[in-house]
Amino acid sequence: MAEEKKVATTAPAKPVTAVKKDDVKPGFFARIGKWFREMKSELKKVIWPTPKTFGKNTLVALGMMFASAIVMWAFDEVGQLFVKALLTLSGN
């Protein structure tokens, strides 16, 4: 019998990304400045709605709030009638 030689394949070692003692955390105001710069660059990527789209979206949101208020009012009225009926039946 012929023995097959197994070739050991090892993955290349990952580079170590340990923090050096020379690396110092930036100061408070430097981090705030970096945050504002990153925020500004992200806001440039946003696709802002047109005034027409903004108006339509606003009307849809107001319509949904109005419809939700009507539904909640209806449930409140039905619940109120139910409680009054129970109190009337109990004799109070």
N, C-alpha and C positions, 0 to 999 in steps of 0.2 A: 504494500500500500504506500502510495505516495502521500506524504503529508503536505498539506498546503500551508504556506507561510502566511500568517495574518499580518497585514500591514497596518500598523497602528496609525490612524489619522488623528491628529490632534489639531484642534482649532487654534488659530493664532491667538496669542495672549492679548487681552484687551488692554489698552493703555490705561494706566492708573491716573485718575483725575482727582487725586487728593488735594485738599486745600493746603497751600503752602503757608508757612508761618509768616511769610512776607506779605501775603495778600491780606489787606485790611478792609474791613467793611466800610463802605463810604459813609460819610457823615449824614446827619439827618436832613440838612437842607440840600445836599447833593442828591439824595434819594428822592426828595420831593420834586426837585427840578427834573430828574430823569423821568419820574412818573408823569409830569405835565407834558414833557416832550413826547413820550410814548402815547399819551392820550391824544395829543394833537395829531400825531401821525395816523392813529386809528380812526379819528373822526374824519380825516380826509378820505378814507376808504368807504365811508358810509354813502349810500345812495339816498339822498334826501328826497322826500316826496314833493311833487309840484303843488302849488297852492290849490289847484283843482282837486287833486287826489286827497290832499289834507282836509279840504272842506267836506268831501264825500265821506271820508273816514270819521270825521267828527260827527256828521249827521247820523251815521250808522251807530256810533257809540251812544249818542244821545237818545236815539230811538230805542236801542236795547235797554238803556237805563229806564226809560219811560215804561216800556213793556214789562220789565221786571218789577217796577213799582206797582203797576196795575195788578199783576199776579199776586204779589205779596199782600196788597190791600184786600184782594178777593179772599185769599186764605184767612186773613185776619177777621174779615166779616163773617165768614162761614164758621170759624172757630168761636167767635163771639156769640153767634146765634146758637151754636151747639151748647155752650156753657150756660146761656140763659135758659135754654130748654131743660137742661138737667136741673138747674136750680128751681125752675117752676115745677117740675115733676117731683122734686124732693120736698116741696112745700115751704121753701124759704122765701 
